């Protein structure tokens, strides 16, 4: 079975989510967290970020080759 994005069905992508305890006001908070802890190669390949309606998290796609490294870091 192939990996597919839950956001748009694209093959070779895996959807992850980040959940925060408190609501945030800008998606840039999530981007800053990802850029701080991930290598530029992985953070630059993140696609399709969507914020939850209650602003307590976001979901996004990571390519399959970067998936294992992403899981190791987080």
Secondary structure as UniProt FT lines:
FT   TURN            6..8
FT   STRAND          13..19
FT   HELIX           28..37
FT   HELIX           40..43
FT   TURN            44..45
FT   STRAND          47..51
FT   TURN            53..54
FT   STRAND          57..63
FT   HELIX           64..73
//
